[in-house]
């Protein structure tokens, strides 16, 4: 009976997560300078005509789906690092990986490099991860989670400073667009961005599914994982690469949106009531998509006639959460 009760709680949690995402998508499609009713959206979907169809095809459909894909990628990415480092502060935005990805994209634009944005973002994120890993080694060859996080914060500040320097040297209009993108923006997204985030994201989620067993073993500790047949270092670096690349996919289409990666994992795990890595990753992806979509809705409807960058809203949502996490870490004696 107790097993059935816990199973029902988990099912209710998954239903709540899915319902929140569906509601967020519906609100995102309906709310804006021009309000569209659910009936008009359904009519537009069925007939391809009217304001509902225009909203779905051009006005809000692409940006909403881009928010879903980017948020899911960032949520899963953050959970990978939180599981590996066993620390809720471990996330690609806090550890500088997303700042590195953003810096690489800005550098590519500033120097006129004809390299696709996802490749630039991936290279920047991987370079930042390599720097964090290399600078975090102790003499004994071990890396503590806190050291990795602190070094990552430093790398993130450095990458952000380089990005700001490059933006200052751009022409005024390009500089304004780049600065908006660096804050995190879903403005003027099109179906190309949707295909990009869902295509690349799907490939990386398939790779991640193949790595889940190794992640579950790493949760048990390096020695026990090795005893159970896991190649510990190979598995760890493979997961790090997948996490960085997932973050890069999100950055490429939405900019370095802050705090989504850090908040999504704990929020999804608490709502769904799950603990296994595969379930945590799925819950984090759904929660990350929901957070990003809701932040986008608020950013374009909070001030009439003005669309704020989505990163402004996630920053407002995430800053109190970060302060609460830091307080918890201090209380626990971890910082």
C-alpha positions as CSV (number, residue, x, y, z in Angstrom):
1,X,0.0,0.0,0.0
2,X,2.8,2.4,0.9
3,X,4.4,1.7,-2.5
4,X,1.1,2.5,-4.3
5,X,0.8,5.7,-2.3
6,X,4.3,6.9,-3.1
7,X,3.7,6.0,-6.8
8,X,0.5,8.1,-6.8
9,X,2.4,11.0,-5.3
10,X,5.1,10.8,-8.1
11,X,2.4,10.5,-10.8
12,X,0.7,13.6,-9.4
13,X,4.0,15.4,-9.4
14,X,4.7,14.5,-13.0
15,X,1.1,15.6,-13.9
16,X,1.7,18.9,-12.1
17,X,5.0,19.5,-13.9
18,X,3.4,18.8,-17.3
19,X,0.4,20.9,-16.5
20,X,2.5,23.8,-15.5
21,X,4.4,23.7,-18.8
22,X,1.3,23.3,-20.8
23,X,-0.3,26.3,-19.0
24,X,2.8,28.4,-19.5
25,X,2.9,27.7,-23.2
26,X,-0.8,28.6,-23.5
27,X,-0.4,31.8,-21.6
28,X,2.7,32.7,-23.7
29,X,0.8,32.2,-26.9
30,X,-2.2,34.2,-25.8
31,X,-0.7,37.1,-23.9
32,X,1.1,40.1,-25.6
33,X,0.4,43.4,-27.1
34,X,-2.4,41.7,-29.1
35,X,-4.4,39.3,-26.9
36,X,-5.5,36.1,-28.5
37,X,-8.1,33.7,-27.0
38,X,-7.5,29.9,-26.7
39,X,-10.4,29.5,-29.1
40,X,-8.7,31.7,-31.7
41,X,-5.5,29.7,-31.2
42,X,-7.3,26.4,-31.7
43,X,-9.1,27.8,-34.8
44,X,-5.8,29.1,-36.2
45,X,-4.2,25.7,-35.6
46,X,-7.0,23.8,-37.3
47,X,-7.7,26.2,-40.2
48,X,-4.4,28.1,-40.7
49,X,-6.3,31.4,-40.9
50,X,-7.1,34.3,-38.6
51,X,-5.2,36.0,-35.7
52,X,-4.6,32.6,-34.1
53,X,-2.7,31.3,-37.1
54,X,-0.6,34.5,-37.3
55,X,0.2,34.2,-33.7
56,X,1.3,30.6,-34.0
57,X,3.3,30.9,-37.2
58,X,4.9,34.3,-36.7
59,X,4.3,36.4,-33.6
60,X,4.7,34.1,-30.7
61,X,4.9,30.5,-31.8
62,X,8.7,30.5,-32.7
63,X,9.7,32.4,-29.6
64,X,7.6,30.2,-27.3
65,X,9.0,27.0,-28.7
66,X,12.5,28.4,-28.6
67,X,12.0,29.2,-24.9
68,X,10.8,25.6,-24.3
69,X,13.9,24.1,-26.1
70,X,16.4,26.5,-24.6
71,X,15.0,26.1,-21.1
72,X,14.9,22.3,-21.3
73,X,18.6,22.2,-22.4
74,X,19.7,24.6,-19.7
75,X,17.7,22.7,-17.0
76,X,19.2,19.4,-17.9
77,X,22.7,20.9,-18.2
78,X,22.5,22.4,-14.7
79,X,21.3,19.1,-13.2
80,X,24.2,17.2,-14.7
81,X,26.7,19.4,-12.8
82,X,24.6,19.4,-9.6
83,X,24.6,15.6,-9.6
84,X,28.3,15.3,-10.5
85,X,29.5,17.9,-7.9
86,X,26.7,17.2,-5.3
87,X,26.2,20.9,-4.9
88,X,23.1,23.0,-5.8
89,X,25.3,25.9,-6.7
90,X,27.0,23.9,-9.5
91,X,25.4,25.1,-12.8
92,X,26.9,26.2,-16.1
93,X,25.9,29.9,-15.6
94,X,27.5,30.1,-12.1
95,X,30.6,28.1,-13.2
96,X,31.3,30.4,-16.2
97,X,30.5,27.9,-19.0
98,X,27.6,30.0,-20.3
99,X,29.7,33.2,-20.1
100,X,32.4,31.5,-22.1
101,X,29.9,30.4,-24.7
102,X,28.5,33.9,-24.9
103,X,32.0,35.4,-25.2
104,X,32.8,33.1,-28.1
105,X,29.6,34.1,-29.9
106,X,30.3,37.8,-29.4
107,X,33.9,37.4,-30.5
108,X,32.7,35.6,-33.7
109,X,30.3,38.4,-34.5
110,X,32.9,41.1,-33.6
111,X,35.6,39.6,-35.9
112,X,33.2,38.6,-38.7
113,X,33.8,34.9,-38.4
114,X,31.5,32.8,-40.6
115,X,31.1,30.1,-38.1
116,X,27.6,28.9,-37.0
117,X,26.6,30.2,-33.5
118,X,26.1,26.8,-32.0
119,X,29.7,25.8,-32.9
120,X,31.0,29.1,-31.5
121,X,29.0,28.6,-28.3
122,X,30.1,25.0,-27.9
123,X,33.8,26.0,-28.4
124,X,33.5,28.8,-25.9
125,X,31.8,26.7,-23.3
126,X,34.3,23.8,-23.7
127,X,37.3,26.2,-23.4
128,X,35.8,27.7,-20.3
129,X,35.2,24.2,-18.8
130,X,38.8,23.2,-19.6
131,X,40.1,26.4,-17.9
132,X,38.0,25.8,-14.8
133,X,39.1,22.1,-14.6
134,X,42.8,23.0,-15.1
135,X,42.9,25.8,-12.6
136,X,41.0,23.8,-10.0
137,X,43.5,21.0,-9.6
138,X,45.1,20.6,-6.2
139,X,48.6,19.1,-5.7
140,X,47.0,15.7,-4.9
141,X,45.2,15.8,-8.3
142,X,41.8,16.1,-6.6
143,X,39.2,18.8,-7.4
144,X,36.8,19.9,-4.6
145,X,33.4,21.1,-5.7
146,X,33.7,24.4,-4.0
147,X,37.0,25.1,-5.7
148,X,35.5,24.3,-9.1
149,X,32.6,26.6,-8.4
150,X,34.8,29.5,-7.2
151,X,37.2,29.2,-10.1
152,X,34.2,29.0,-12.5
153,X,32.8,32.2,-11.0
154,X,36.2,33.9,-11.8
155,X,36.3,32.5,-15.3
156,X,32.7,33.7,-15.8
157,X,33.6,37.3,-14.7
158,X,36.6,37.3,-17.0
159,X,34.6,36.0,-20.0
160,X,31.9,38.7,-19.3
161,X,34.5,41.4,-19.2
162,X,36.0,40.3,-22.5
163,X,32.4,40.3,-24.0
164,X,31.8,43.8,-22.7
165,X,35.1,45.0,-24.2
166,X,34.2,43.5,-27.6
167,X,30.7,45.0,-27.5
168,X,32.2,48.5,-26.8
169,X,34.2,48.2,-30.0
170,X,31.2,47.3,-32.2
171,X,29.1,49.8,-34.2
172,X,26.3,51.3,-32.1
173,X,23.4,49.2,-33.5
174,X,25.4,46.0,-33.4
175,X,26.5,46.8,-29.9
176,X,22.9,47.3,-28.7
177,X,21.8,44.0,-30.3
178,X,24.8,42.2,-28.8
179,X,24.3,43.6,-25.3
180,X,20.6,42.6,-25.4
181,X,21.5,39.1,-26.5
182,X,24.2,38.9,-23.7
183,X,21.4,39.6,-21.2
184,X,19.4,36.7,-22.6
185,X,16.8,37.4,-25.3
186,X,14.0,35.6,-27.1
187,X,13.0,38.6,-29.3
188,X,12.7,38.0,-33.0
189,X,13.1,34.2,-32.9
190,X,12.1,32.3,-36.0
191,X,11.5,28.7,-37.0
192,X,15.2,28.3,-37.8
193,X,16.0,28.8,-34.1
194,X,13.3,26.3,-33.2
195,X,14.7,23.7,-35.5
196,X,18.2,24.4,-34.2
197,X,17.4,24.1,-30.5
198,X,15.2,21.0,-30.9
199,X,17.5,19.3,-33.4
200,X,20.7,19.7,-31.5
201,X,19.0,19.3,-28.2
202,X,17.4,16.0,-29.3
203,X,20.8,14.6,-30.3
204,X,22.4,15.6,-27.0
205,X,19.5,14.2,-25.0
206,X,20.0,10.8,-26.8
207,X,23.7,11.0,-25.8
208,X,22.7,11.8,-22.3
209,X,20.3,8.9,-22.1
210,X,23.2,6.6,-22.9
211,X,25.2,8.2,-20.0
212,X,22.5,7.9,-17.3
213,X,23.7,4.6,-16.0
214,X,27.2,5.9,-15.6
215,X,25.8,9.0,-13.8
216,X,23.9,6.8,-11.4
217,X,27.0,4.9,-10.6
218,X,29.0,8.1,-10.1
219,X,26.4,9.2,-7.5
220,X,27.5,6.3,-5.4
221,X,31.1,7.5,-5.2
222,X,34.2,7.0,-7.4
223,X,35.5,3.8,-5.6
224,X,32.1,2.0,-5.6
225,X,31.4,3.1,-9.2
226,X,34.8,1.7,-10.4
227,X,34.1,-1.5,-8.5
228,X,30.8,-1.8,-10.4
229,X,32.5,-1.5,-13.7
230,X,32.3,2.2,-14.5
231,X,35.2,4.0,-16.1
232,X,35.1,6.9,-13.7
233,X,37.2,9.6,-15.3
234,X,35.9,8.8,-18.8
235,X,32.3,8.8,-17.6
236,X,32.8,12.1,-15.7
237,X,34.4,14.0,-18.6
238,X,31.8,12.6,-21.0
239,X,29.0,14.0,-18.8
240,X,30.8,17.3,-18.4
241,X,31.1,17.6,-22.2
242,X,27.4,16.8,-22.7
243,X,26.4,19.3,-20.0
244,X,28.5,22.1,-21.5
245,X,27.1,21.3,-25.0
246,X,23.5,21.4,-23.7
247,X,24.2,24.8,-22.2
248,X,25.8,25.9,-25.4
249,X,22.7,25.0,-27.4
250,X,20.6,27.1,-25.1
251,X,23.0,30.0,-25.3
252,X,23.1,29.9,-29.1
253,X,19.4,30.5,-29.5
254,X,18.6,32.6,-26.4
255,X,21.8,34.1,-25.1
256,X,23.3,33.3,-21.6
257,X,20.0,33.3,-19.8
258,X,21.0,33.3,-16.1
259,X,19.7,31.1,-13.2
260,X,17.5,28.8,-15.2
261,X,20.1,26.0,-15.1
262,X,20.6,26.4,-11.4
263,X,16.9,26.6,-10.4
264,X,15.4,24.0,-12.7
265,X,16.9,20.9,-11.2
266,X,15.9,21.4,-7.5
267,X,12.5,22.7,-8.5
268,X,11.7,19.8,-10.8
269,X,12.9,17.2,-8.3
270,X,10.8,18.7,-5.6
271,X,7.6,18.9,-7.7
272,X,8.0,15.5,-9.2
273,X,9.3,13.8,-6.0
274,X,12.0,11.9,-7.8
275,X,15.6,11.0,-7.0
276,X,17.0,8.8,-9.8
277,X,19.2,10.7,-12.2
278,X,17.1,9.9,-15.3
279,X,14.0,11.2,-13.6
280,X,15.8,14.2,-12.2
281,X,17.1,15.2,-15.6
282,X,13.6,14.8,-17.2
283,X,12.0,16.9,-14.4
284,X,14.7,19.5,-14.7
285,X,14.2,19.8,-18.4
286,X,10.4,20.4,-17.9
287,X,11.0,22.8,-15.1
288,X,13.6,24.7,-17.1
289,X,11.3,25.0,-20.0
290,X,8.5,26.3,-17.8
291,X,10.7,28.8,-16.0
292,X,12.0,30.2,-19.4
293,X,8.5,30.4,-21.0
294,X,7.0,32.2,-17.9
295,X,10.0,34.6,-17.7
296,X,9.5,35.4,-21.4
297,X,5.8,36.1,-20.9
298,X,6.5,38.4,-18.0
299,X,9.3,40.2,-19.8
300,X,7.1,41.2,-22.7
301,X,4.0,42.0,-20.7
302,X,5.3,43.6,-17.5
303,X,5.8,47.0,-19.1
304,X,3.3,47.9,-21.9
305,X,5.0,48.7,-25.2
306,X,8.4,47.5,-24.0
307,X,9.8,43.9,-24.3
308,X,12.5,43.3,-21.7
309,X,15.2,40.7,-22.2
310,X,14.1,37.4,-20.8
311,X,17.4,37.3,-18.8
312,X,16.3,40.3,-16.8
313,X,13.3,38.4,-15.5
314,X,15.2,35.2,-14.8
315,X,17.8,37.3,-12.9
316,X,15.0,38.8,-10.8
317,X,13.6,35.3,-10.1
318,X,17.0,33.7,-9.5
319,X,18.8,36.3,-7.4
320,X,16.8,35.6,-4.2
321,X,17.1,31.9,-4.8
322,X,20.9,32.2,-5.1
323,X,21.0,34.2,-1.8
324,X,18.9,31.6,-0.1
325,X,21.2,28.8,-1.4
326,X,24.3,30.7,-0.1
327,X,22.6,31.1,3.3
328,X,21.9,27.4,3.4
329,X,25.5,26.6,2.5
330,X,26.8,28.9,5.2
331,X,24.4,27.4,7.8
332,X,25.6,23.9,6.8
333,X,29.3,25.0,7.1
334,X,30.0,24.3,3.4
335,X,31.1,27.9,2.7
